[in-house]
Amino acid sequence: MAHVIFKNVSKNFQRKTGGLITSLDQVNFSIEEGSTTAIIGTNGAGKSTLFNALTRQIDINSGEIYLSGQRIDQMSLSKVVSKIGQVFQNPSHGTAPRMTVFENLVLAEKRGEKRGLALSLSKKKESDLANYLSKFHLDLENRLDVPIEFLSGGQRQIISLIMATLKQPELLLLDEHTAALDPRTARQVMEITQTMVRDFHLTTLMITHHLADAIKYADQILVLHRGRIVNSHQRDEITHLSTTDLYEELENLNTSEE
């Protein structure tokens, strides 16, 4: 059985004028365990709605969503949060900026648990996390007592990524997580992301406008347009694709509606 399954998922939003906007329209796809799927599409395609449906930030109107064989579109928000790790486009999201790196990491480790934070802020835990951070060779192990807000954008995004993967979630969501970074830092973050995905065998769903990243890292590319999956590319086909091919595919979708 596939690790993630969308079955005929639809989501409508009410316009202020009373009409309906269809953001997801009978969406069907599946993701195999341990694979990476990239979602590409122009603005307004429904990418964010799809992620929000997965994480129970919104309720779908119809259809079913499964993760690890369990239907999650009717699960409680807290239970879904414990299963899914997410890294956002804005490095400020997903972290508590005024709390230290150490406190943020401990919070991430306790996701889904009810025990108090103070009990986990021990010297041993600090030492364990310092050893873990040293593997990334970014000097983060010496910044455990620094508030997140004082880190660079790249450092914050790496911390966000580490927080999202500390408990090795059943699904990792990457929401344009390199879009706000300069090209050099974006490449570094993407390389570290790929290492963690590979080492932890994480099932990953990635929204990206960087078509080169979709080609390089994805086992499957889904093309979303006006709330529908209009095309999919599998790994054996992706190896023969260029960024120009994908760009033209997206442009042709827009042109066909003019």
The 8 nearest C-alpha neighbors of each residue, nearest first, counted from 0:
[[1, 2, 68, 31, 67, 3, 32, 4],
 [0, 2, 31, 3, 30, 29, 4, 32],
 [1, 3, 32, 67, 31, 66, 30, 0],
 [4, 2, 66, 30, 29, 65, 1, 67],
 [5, 3, 29, 65, 64, 28, 6, 1],
 [4, 6, 64, 27, 28, 63, 8, 29],
 [5, 7, 27, 63, 62, 8, 64, 4],
 [6, 8, 25, 62, 26, 27, 9, 5],
 [9, 7, 62, 26, 25, 6, 61, 63],
 [10, 8, 24, 23, 25, 61, 60, 59],
 [9, 11, 23, 59, 60, 22, 21, 24],
 [12, 10, 21, 20, 22, 19, 13, 60],
 [11, 13, 20, 19, 14, 21, 10, 22],
 [12, 14, 19, 18, 17, 20, 15, 11],
 [13, 15, 18, 17, 16, 19, 12, 20],
 [16, 14, 17, 13, 18, 19, 12, 20],
 [15, 17, 14, 18, 13, 19, 20, 12],
 [18, 16, 14, 15, 13, 19, 20, 12],
 [17, 19, 14, 16, 13, 20, 15, 12],
 [18, 20, 13, 14, 12, 11, 21, 17],
 [21, 19, 12, 11, 22, 13, 14, 18],
 [20, 22, 11, 23, 10, 19, 24, 12],
 [21, 23, 226, 45, 10, 11, 20, 24],
 [24, 22, 226, 9, 10, 21, 45, 227],
 [23, 25, 9, 226, 227, 26, 21, 22],
 [26, 24, 7, 8, 9, 27, 23, 227],
 [27, 25, 8, 7, 24, 227, 228, 23],
 [26, 28, 6, 5, 7, 25, 8, 29],
 [29, 27, 5, 4, 26, 30, 6, 228],
 [28, 30, 4, 3, 1, 5, 31, 27],
 [31, 29, 3, 1, 2, 32, 4, 34],
 [30, 32, 1, 2, 34, 33, 29, 3],
 [31, 33, 2, 202, 34, 1, 30, 201],
 [34, 32, 202, 201, 200, 31, 35, 203],
 [33, 35, 202, 32, 31, 218, 203, 36],
 [36, 34, 203, 217, 218, 204, 202, 37],
 [35, 37, 219, 204, 217, 220, 218, 205],
 [38, 36, 205, 220, 213, 217, 206, 204],
 [39, 37, 206, 221, 220, 205, 222, 207],
 [40, 38, 222, 207, 223, 206, 221, 37],
 [41, 39, 223, 44, 222, 224, 42, 249],
 [40, 42, 44, 43, 249, 224, 39, 223],
 [43, 41, 44, 40, 45, 46, 224, 225],
 [42, 44, 45, 41, 225, 46, 22, 224],
 [43, 45, 225, 224, 226, 42, 41, 40],
 [46, 44, 226, 48, 22, 43, 47, 23],
 [47, 45, 49, 48, 44, 50, 206, 223],
 [46, 48, 50, 49, 45, 51, 174, 206],
 [49, 47, 51, 45, 50, 46, 52, 22],
 [48, 50, 52, 46, 47, 51, 45, 53],
 [51, 49, 53, 47, 52, 48, 54, 46],
 [52, 50, 56, 48, 54, 53, 49, 57],
 [53, 51, 55, 49, 57, 50, 54, 48],
 [52, 54, 50, 51, 55, 49, 72, 64],
 [53, 55, 51, 52, 56, 50, 79, 80],
 [56, 54, 52, 57, 53, 76, 51, 58],
 [57, 55, 51, 54, 52, 58, 76, 53],
 [56, 58, 55, 52, 51, 59, 54, 48],
 [59, 57, 52, 55, 60, 56, 72, 10],
 [58, 60, 10, 61, 9, 52, 57, 8],
 [61, 59, 10, 9, 58, 11, 62, 8],
 [62, 60, 9, 59, 8, 63, 10, 7],
 [61, 63, 8, 7, 6, 9, 64, 60],
 [62, 64, 6, 5, 8, 72, 65, 7],
 [65, 63, 5, 72, 70, 4, 71, 6],
 [66, 64, 70, 4, 69, 3, 71, 68],
 [65, 67, 3, 69, 68, 2, 70, 71],
 [68, 66, 2, 69, 3, 65, 169, 1],
 [67, 69, 66, 65, 70, 2, 0, 3],
 [70, 68, 65, 66, 67, 71, 64, 74],
 [69, 71, 65, 64, 72, 66, 68, 73],
 [72, 70, 74, 73, 65, 64, 69, 66],
 [71, 73, 64, 74, 70, 63, 55, 53],
 [72, 74, 71, 75, 70, 55, 58, 64],
 [75, 73, 71, 72, 76, 79, 78, 70],
 [74, 76, 78, 77, 79, 73, 55, 71],
 [75, 77, 79, 78, 55, 80, 74, 54],
 [78, 76, 80, 75, 79, 81, 111, 74],
 [77, 79, 81, 75, 80, 76, 74, 82],
 [78, 80, 76, 82, 81, 77, 54, 83],
 [81, 79, 77, 83, 82, 78, 76, 54],
 [80, 82, 111, 78, 79, 83, 110, 77],
 [81, 83, 79, 168, 169, 80, 170, 78],
 [84, 82, 170, 168, 80, 81, 171, 169],
 [85, 83, 163, 171, 168, 172, 164, 170],
 [86, 84, 172, 163, 171, 173, 87, 83],
 [87, 85, 173, 160, 176, 174, 159, 172],
 [86, 88, 174, 176, 89, 92, 173, 85],
 [89, 87, 176, 175, 174, 178, 90, 179],
 [88, 90, 91, 87, 92, 179, 176, 156],
 [91, 89, 156, 92, 155, 152, 88, 87],
 [92, 90, 89, 94, 93, 96, 155, 95],
 [93, 91, 90, 94, 89, 87, 88, 86],
 [92, 94, 91, 159, 86, 87, 95, 90],
 [95, 93, 92, 96, 91, 103, 159, 147],
 [94, 96, 98, 97, 103, 93, 147, 91],
 [97, 95, 148, 147, 98, 94, 146, 91],
 [98, 96, 146, 95, 148, 147, 99, 149],
 [97, 99, 146, 95, 96, 102, 147, 103],
 [100, 98, 146, 145, 102, 101, 144, 147],
 [99, 101, 143, 103, 102, 147, 146, 145],
 [100, 102, 143, 104, 99, 103, 105, 144],
 [103, 101, 99, 105, 104, 100, 98, 106],
 [104, 102, 106, 100, 105, 101, 99, 107],
 [103, 105, 107, 101, 106, 102, 162, 100],
 [104, 106, 108, 102, 107, 103, 101, 109],
 [107, 105, 103, 109, 104, 108, 102, 110],
 [106, 108, 104, 162, 110, 105, 109, 103],
 [109, 107, 105, 106, 110, 165, 166, 104],
 [110, 108, 106, 112, 107, 111, 105, 114],
 [111, 109, 107, 112, 108, 81, 106, 80],
 [110, 112, 81, 109, 77, 113, 78, 80],
 [113, 111, 109, 110, 114, 81, 115, 108],
 [114, 112, 115, 111, 109, 110, 116, 106],
 [115, 113, 112, 116, 109, 118, 119, 117],
 [114, 116, 117, 118, 113, 119, 112, 109],
 [115, 117, 119, 118, 114, 120, 106, 105],
 [116, 118, 119, 120, 115, 121, 114, 102],
 [119, 117, 116, 120, 115, 121, 114, 105],
 [118, 120, 117, 116, 121, 105, 124, 115],
 [121, 119, 117, 118, 124, 116, 122, 125],
 [120, 122, 124, 123, 119, 125, 118, 117],
 [123, 121, 125, 124, 126, 120, 127, 119],
 [122, 124, 126, 125, 121, 127, 120, 128],
 [123, 125, 127, 121, 126, 122, 128, 120],
 [124, 126, 122, 128, 123, 127, 129, 121],
 [127, 125, 123, 129, 124, 128, 122, 130],
 [128, 126, 124, 130, 129, 125, 123, 131],
 [127, 129, 131, 125, 130, 126, 132, 124],
 [128, 130, 140, 126, 132, 131, 127, 125],
 [131, 129, 133, 127, 128, 132, 126, 140],
 [130, 132, 128, 129, 133, 134, 127, 140],
 [133, 131, 140, 129, 134, 130, 135, 139],
 [132, 134, 130, 135, 131, 140, 136, 129],
 [135, 133, 132, 136, 131, 130, 137, 140],
 [134, 136, 133, 137, 132, 138, 139, 131],
 [137, 135, 133, 134, 138, 132, 139, 140],
 [136, 138, 139, 135, 133, 132, 140, 154],
 [139, 137, 140, 141, 136, 133, 142, 132],
 [140, 138, 142, 141, 137, 132, 133, 143],
 [139, 141, 129, 132, 138, 133, 142, 143],
 [142, 140, 139, 138, 143, 129, 144, 133],
 [143, 141, 139, 145, 144, 140, 100, 138],
 [142, 144, 101, 100, 145, 141, 140, 99],
 [143, 145, 99, 142, 100, 101, 146, 141],
 [146, 144, 99, 142, 143, 100, 147, 149],
 [99, 147, 145, 98, 97, 148, 149, 100],
 [146, 148, 96, 149, 99, 100, 150, 97],
 [149, 147, 96, 146, 150, 97, 91, 155],
 [150, 148, 147, 146, 151, 145, 96, 97],
 [151, 149, 147, 148, 154, 155, 152, 146],
 [150, 152, 154, 153, 155, 149, 148, 156],
 [153, 151, 155, 154, 90, 156, 150, 180],
 [152, 154, 156, 155, 151, 184, 157, 180],
 [153, 155, 157, 151, 156, 152, 150, 158],
 [156, 154, 158, 152, 153, 157, 90, 150],
 [155, 157, 159, 153, 90, 158, 154, 160],
 [158, 156, 160, 154, 159, 155, 161, 153],
 [157, 159, 161, 155, 160, 156, 162, 154],
 [160, 158, 156, 162, 157, 161, 155, 86],
 [161, 159, 157, 163, 158, 162, 86, 156],
 [160, 162, 158, 164, 163, 159, 165, 157],
 [163, 161, 159, 107, 160, 165, 164, 104],
 [162, 164, 84, 160, 161, 85, 165, 159],
 [163, 165, 167, 161, 166, 162, 168, 84],
 [166, 164, 162, 167, 161, 163, 108, 107],
 [165, 167, 164, 168, 108, 163, 107, 162],
 [168, 166, 164, 165, 169, 199, 201, 163],
 [169, 167, 170, 83, 82, 166, 84, 164],
 [168, 170, 82, 83, 167, 202, 171, 201],
 [169, 171, 83, 202, 168, 203, 84, 172],
 [172, 170, 203, 84, 85, 83, 202, 204],
 [171, 173, 85, 204, 205, 203, 84, 174],
 [174, 172, 205, 86, 176, 85, 175, 206],
 [173, 175, 87, 206, 176, 88, 86, 205],
 [176, 174, 207, 88, 206, 178, 177, 173],
 [175, 177, 88, 174, 87, 173, 178, 86],
 [178, 176, 185, 180, 175, 179, 88, 188],
 [177, 179, 175, 180, 176, 88, 185, 208],
 [180, 178, 177, 88, 89, 181, 176, 90],
 [181, 179, 185, 177, 178, 184, 182, 153],
 [180, 182, 184, 183, 185, 179, 178, 177],
 [183, 181, 185, 184, 186, 180, 177, 187],
 [182, 184, 186, 185, 181, 187, 180, 188],
 [185, 183, 187, 186, 181, 182, 153, 180],
 [186, 184, 182, 177, 188, 180, 187, 183],
 [185, 187, 189, 183, 184, 188, 190, 182],
 [188, 186, 184, 190, 185, 189, 191, 183],
 [187, 189, 185, 191, 190, 186, 192, 184],
 [190, 188, 192, 186, 187, 191, 185, 193],
 [191, 189, 193, 187, 192, 188, 186, 194],
 [190, 192, 194, 188, 193, 189, 187, 195],
 [193, 191, 189, 195, 190, 194, 188, 196],
 [192, 194, 196, 190, 191, 195, 197, 189],
 [195, 193, 191, 197, 192, 196, 198, 190],
 [196, 194, 198, 192, 197, 193, 199, 191],
 [195, 197, 201, 193, 199, 194, 200, 198],
 [196, 198, 200, 194, 195, 199, 193, 201],
 [197, 199, 195, 200, 196, 194, 201, 193],
 [198, 200, 201, 196, 197, 195, 167, 194],
 [201, 199, 33, 197, 196, 198, 202, 34],
 [202, 200, 196, 33, 199, 203, 170, 171],
 [201, 203, 33, 34, 170, 32, 35, 171],
 [204, 202, 35, 171, 170, 201, 172, 36],
 [203, 205, 36, 172, 35, 37, 173, 171],
 [206, 204, 173, 37, 172, 38, 174, 36],
 [207, 205, 38, 174, 175, 37, 173, 39],
 [206, 208, 175, 209, 39, 205, 38, 37],
 [207, 209, 210, 39, 175, 206, 40, 178],
 [210, 208, 207, 211, 212, 213, 178, 175],
 [209, 211, 213, 212, 242, 208, 214, 207],
 [210, 212, 214, 213, 209, 242, 215, 241],
 [213, 211, 215, 210, 214, 209, 216, 217],
 [214, 212, 210, 217, 211, 215, 216, 37],
 [213, 215, 211, 212, 216, 217, 237, 210],
 [216, 214, 212, 213, 211, 217, 238, 237],
 [215, 217, 213, 212, 214, 218, 35, 193],
 [218, 216, 35, 219, 36, 213, 37, 214],
 [217, 219, 234, 35, 36, 233, 34, 216],
 [218, 220, 233, 36, 217, 232, 234, 37],
 [221, 219, 37, 232, 231, 36, 38, 217],
 [220, 222, 231, 38, 230, 37, 223, 39],
 [221, 223, 230, 39, 228, 40, 229, 231],
 [224, 222, 228, 40, 227, 44, 229, 39],
 [225, 223, 44, 227, 226, 40, 229, 228],
 [226, 224, 44, 227, 45, 22, 223, 43],
 [225, 227, 23, 22, 45, 24, 224, 44],
 [228, 226, 224, 24, 223, 225, 26, 229],
 [227, 229, 223, 222, 230, 26, 224, 221],
 [228, 230, 227, 222, 223, 224, 231, 221],
 [231, 229, 222, 228, 221, 232, 223, 220],
 [230, 232, 221, 220, 222, 233, 219, 229],
 [231, 233, 220, 219, 236, 237, 221, 234],
 [234, 232, 219, 236, 235, 237, 218, 220],
 [235, 233, 218, 237, 236, 219, 238, 232],
 [234, 236, 237, 233, 238, 239, 232, 218],
 [235, 237, 234, 233, 238, 239, 232, 240],
 [238, 236, 234, 240, 239, 235, 233, 214],
 [237, 239, 236, 240, 235, 234, 214, 215],
 [238, 240, 237, 236, 241, 235, 234, 214],
 [241, 239, 237, 238, 244, 236, 242, 214],
 [240, 242, 244, 243, 245, 239, 214, 211],
 [241, 243, 245, 244, 210, 211, 246, 240],
 [242, 244, 246, 241, 245, 247, 240, 248],
 [245, 243, 241, 247, 242, 246, 240, 248],
 [246, 244, 248, 242, 247, 243, 249, 241],
 [245, 247, 243, 249, 248, 244, 242, 250],
 [248, 246, 250, 244, 249, 245, 251, 243],
 [247, 249, 245, 251, 246, 250, 244, 252],
 [248, 250, 252, 246, 247, 251, 245, 253],
 [251, 249, 247, 253, 252, 248, 254, 246],
 [250, 252, 254, 248, 253, 249, 247, 255],
 [253, 251, 249, 255, 250, 254, 248, 256],
 [254, 252, 250, 251, 255, 256, 249, 257],
 [253, 255, 251, 257, 256, 252, 250, 249],
 [254, 256, 252, 253, 257, 251, 250, 249],
 [257, 255, 254, 253, 252, 251, 250, 225],
 [256, 254, 255, 253, 252, 251, 250, 249]]
